Amino acid sequence: MTRIDRALMQQCILLLTLLIGLTFLPRAYAINSGNEDLKQQRQAYTKSLQLARKGDWKSLRKQRQSLVEYPLYPYLLYADLIAGMRYSRRAEVRNYLTHYAGTLKAAYLQGRWLDYLVRHRHWQSYVDFYSLNSYATNNANTSRQCHFHLSQYRLGEKIEALQAGLLLWTEGKSQPKTCDKLFGLLIRGGHISEARAWERFNKAMISHNYQLARYLRRFFTSPHYQKRYNTYYNVDRLPTRVSQYEAFTERSPDEHNILEHGLKHLARKDPASALKHWNHYQKTHEFSHIAQANIVSAIIKGLYKDGRQASADGYFVKHLDLLNQSLDGALTEWRIREALRDLDWPAVKRWIARLPQANKEKNNWRYWAIRTMEELPATESTANLLALTRALAMERDFYGFLASDKLAQEYNLNYQPLDVAEARVVNLSRQPAMQRARELLFHGLSLDASREWRSATANFTTEDWLAAAVLANRWQWHSKAIASLGTVKQWDDIQIRFPLAYVAQINSAAEKTKIPAYMLFALARQESGFNATATSPAGAMGLIQVMPATAKETSRKYKIPYHNKRQLHDVNTNVPIGAHYYKGLIKRFGNNRILATAAYNAGPHRVSRWQKDSAGKLPFDIWMTLIPFEETRNYVRNVLMYSVIYSRKLGLTTDMLESYERDELL
């Protein structure tokens, strides 16, 4: 059977499975349900939301009586209580917290009510309400904890309040301003001992919170602690201070932490000195295995960076077992990448042989073992090389697909649909939190829907997660379906994991930019998992995760209507902007999707710098492996691999890489 024949067979199987799934999809699970009662409830809820936005609470209270059985009825009660919060409604608040205990809105209301009680100085009520529903254990933030203990103090429970306050004060980070009154009681009452301050100082130093560390200096009044403070603080700021051996004789856990910290810092600047001092401290102090591995790792990297490769390698081999066991082979993997950078294939072979067995079995290192055999043909048999390549080609991932390319055979998608009992899916769909999530999703309230989903799934078993994936897929809530399978590492149902979502918008953008639709599907799948309202910690937004500044520049360049960043959560704006930006990157990097995809994730200036560093001497696979950011390395591999899956779902048989992308030196 030829490569094309196998591809056509896989496509037929995928399309047939999709059609069967759509034919037998239970209508009760669809977001746009045909249930007339539910339709009417949804319409009534929409009207209720309009009344709430207008502040017409009198009409809303009348309107909501028809919604008592609707899953989002508690949301209307919550909105009313929040809008009209006053002390005379405390019985209503308590009733809500009791009746809806354990729900998200109950926790939110409890927090907002506690803040109200603080503002109005109702200390006894604060203590009473704080104790409801295990709020202190499950939901209380630091500010509310401080208010609770301050309320305790004011009500006469001073010892308990101060003891709890000390625990909050000792955290190795700056606490909210709302805790200042409680902490003031501790300080003025002389409850902050030097030992307690020293505990917090150590936490601050380990987390590099130097502002807090300097603040804590005022609590050290004895010569002993003042000396310790100066020594430890200066070691962090000036690591050469680890040479003052007489200052480190306590052999306490804190001292071990500071020495580890200082030696690692010193190793980056002066690895020879770090090695000298490390040899001393190994004789005088007993460090944990992980601490030893961290220090040795820093020294090896420092020596390597300093051009002392032979010394670094010798020291590495001497401590190989410690490093592999404590760091899970991560440093050995780093050393292989350095050998690849130098195109030193004998060294690549040696260091792969030194990997822990579990690492050797990872697909990426199986691939590099094959590549090494290809580069050193005199040392390996052709039969063994072919067997290893065929075995790797069975895998559905980037390296498995590269192995398939070597054999000129069709990629293995290894599709295996989930086998989940329908009764389990039905039971899950009937859970109140799941029903609330479904209705919030219907009304376009994706943030609240996600919160309800997270609450509902907090204690799920593997079987529950599989059912959740099926249910979310039926709701076309693709990001949750994908994440559910990822949670339990179930990778083989590629119909659920790789949906054809937002087809119209992606096809339109593909036509206008001349970028294949399968590439845009792959990009959206990697960027957001098809969550159109996603926002990254860095501020990228929407389906194909676009930064607002990038959107502004791209929309102007390509004359795409765009007025504010909120539009990036609209796929009709996000997809055209993201696709055109990607088109610009492809053009900038000579139609090379490896470089363009890396630039989409890490930025074009970084990719240009990496190209300059490699000086056009590296094969594509080595260049990708040497991308400095692990996130970007994974990102590029995923997008290219996903593009294969989507090309097959669209009935195409394109290769993962164009021939010029495989052949170009980067």
Secondary structure as UniProt FT lines:
FT   HELIX           3..23
FT   HELIX           27..29
FT   HELIX           36..54
FT   HELIX           57..63
FT   HELIX           64..67
FT   TURN            68..69
FT   TURN            71..72
FT   HELIX           73..83
FT   HELIX           87..89
FT   HELIX           90..99
FT   TURN            100..102
FT   HELIX           104..119
FT   TURN            120..121
FT   HELIX           123..130
FT   HELIX           132..134
FT   HELIX           135..138
FT   HELIX           142..154
FT   TURN            155..156
FT   HELIX           158..169
FT   HELIX           177..179
FT   HELIX           180..188
FT   TURN            189..190
FT   HELIX           194..206
FT   TURN            207..208
FT   HELIX           210..215
FT   HELIX           216..219
FT   HELIX           223..237
FT   HELIX           239..243
FT   HELIX           245..247
FT   HELIX           253..269
FT   HELIX           271..284
FT   HELIX           289..305
FT   TURN            306..307
FT   HELIX           309..318
FT   HELIX           320..327
FT   TURN            328..329
FT   HELIX           330..341
FT   TURN            342..343
FT   HELIX           345..353
FT   HELIX           357..360
FT   HELIX           363..375
FT   HELIX           377..379
FT   HELIX           382..392
FT   TURN            393..394
FT   HELIX           398..407
FT   HELIX           422..429
FT   HELIX           432..442
FT   TURN            443..444
FT   HELIX           446..456
FT   TURN            457..459
FT   HELIX           462..474
FT   TURN            475..476
FT   HELIX           478..487
FT   TURN            488..489
FT   HELIX           494..497
FT   HELIX           503..513
FT   HELIX           517..528
FT   TURN            532..533
FT   TURN            537..538
FT   TURN            542..545
FT   HELIX           548..558
FT   HELIX           565..569
FT   HELIX           571..588
FT   TURN            589..591
FT   HELIX           593..602
FT   HELIX           604..614
FT   TURN            615..616
FT   HELIX           620..625
FT   HELIX           630..649
FT   TURN            650..651
FT   HELIX           659..663
//
